[in-house]
Amino acid sequence: MALKKDKQQVIGEVFDEDRLRKFLEVAPPAGVDRDYHILEKAYRGMGADNFATFVDLFIAAGHDLEARNPAGRTLAEVIAGHRHAEPYLQALAQHRT
């Protein structure tokens, strides 16, 4: 018996600024840095263009792009090996000094 997906993938969805700001309110599970969790949720839930805009909002709100997961890795370190990560990594790199 084949399993049916319960959610259809939405491609090219555009997030307005209010929707992007909602990601800034995401609460992390216990033991996970809040800023890291917010970035990871945004990475997993947005296309690259939306993510680039979100990173600008994230920085403007005073959040830390260098936040680390429980294993001590930044989001950039975690996604560096992902096949489609390059535009996301570029969005993160634009704000590094």
C-alpha positions as CSV (number, residue, x, y, z in Angstrom):
1,M,0.0,0.0,0.0
2,A,1.4,3.4,-1.0
3,L,1.3,6.2,1.5
4,K,-0.3,9.5,0.3
5,K,1.4,12.8,1.2
6,D,-0.8,14.8,3.5
7,K,0.5,18.1,2.2
8,Q,1.1,19.4,-1.3
9,Q,4.3,21.2,-2.0
10,V,3.9,24.9,-2.8
11,I,6.5,26.2,-5.3
12,G,7.1,29.9,-5.8
13,E,5.0,31.0,-2.8
14,V,5.7,34.7,-1.9
15,F,5.7,35.7,1.7
16,D,4.7,39.2,2.5
17,E,6.6,41.1,5.3
18,D,4.0,40.3,8.0
19,R,4.3,36.6,7.2
20,L,8.1,36.7,7.2
21,R,8.0,38.5,10.6
22,K,5.9,35.6,12.0
23,F,9.0,33.4,11.7
24,L,10.7,35.7,14.3
25,E,8.1,34.6,16.9
26,V,8.8,30.9,16.6
27,A,9.6,29.3,20.0
28,P,12.4,26.7,20.1
29,P,12.2,23.3,21.8
30,A,14.0,23.0,25.1
31,G,17.8,23.1,24.7
32,V,17.9,24.7,21.3
33,D,19.1,28.3,20.8
34,R,16.2,30.5,19.8
35,D,18.0,32.3,17.0
36,Y,19.3,29.1,15.5
37,H,15.8,27.6,15.6
38,I,14.2,30.6,13.9
39,L,16.8,30.5,11.1
40,E,16.4,26.7,10.6
41,K,12.6,27.1,10.4
42,A,12.9,29.9,7.9
43,Y,15.4,27.9,5.8
44,R,13.1,24.8,5.8
45,G,10.0,26.8,5.1
46,M,11.0,29.4,2.5
47,G,12.3,29.7,-1.0
48,A,15.7,31.3,-1.4
49,D,14.3,34.8,-2.3
50,N,12.0,34.9,0.7
51,F,14.8,33.6,2.9
52,A,17.1,36.5,1.7
53,T,14.5,39.0,2.6
54,F,13.9,37.3,5.9
55,V,17.6,37.4,6.8
56,D,17.4,41.2,6.5
57,L,14.5,41.3,9.0
58,F,16.2,38.8,11.3
59,I,19.4,41.0,11.5
60,A,17.3,44.2,11.9
61,A,15.5,42.6,14.8
62,G,18.9,42.0,16.5
63,H,19.1,38.3,16.1
64,D,22.4,36.4,15.7
65,L,23.3,34.7,12.4
66,E,26.1,32.9,14.2
67,A,23.7,31.1,16.6
68,R,24.5,27.5,17.1
69,N,22.5,24.3,17.3
70,P,23.0,21.8,20.2
71,A,25.9,20.2,18.3
72,G,27.7,23.6,18.1
73,R,27.2,24.2,14.4
74,T,25.8,27.4,12.7
75,L,23.0,27.1,10.1
76,A,25.6,27.8,7.4
77,E,27.7,24.9,8.6
78,V,24.8,22.6,8.7
79,I,23.4,23.4,5.2
80,A,26.8,23.7,3.5
81,G,26.5,20.2,2.1
82,H,22.9,20.5,1.0
83,R,22.3,20.3,-2.8
84,H,20.3,23.5,-3.1
85,A,21.8,25.5,-0.3
86,E,24.0,27.9,-2.3
87,P,21.5,30.9,-2.5
88,Y,20.7,30.4,1.2
89,L,24.4,30.5,2.0
90,Q,24.8,33.6,0.0
91,A,22.0,35.3,1.9
92,L,23.7,34.5,5.1
93,A,27.1,35.5,3.9
94,Q,26.0,39.0,2.9
95,H,25.6,39.8,6.5
96,R,28.9,38.4,7.8
97,T,31.8,40.6,8.5
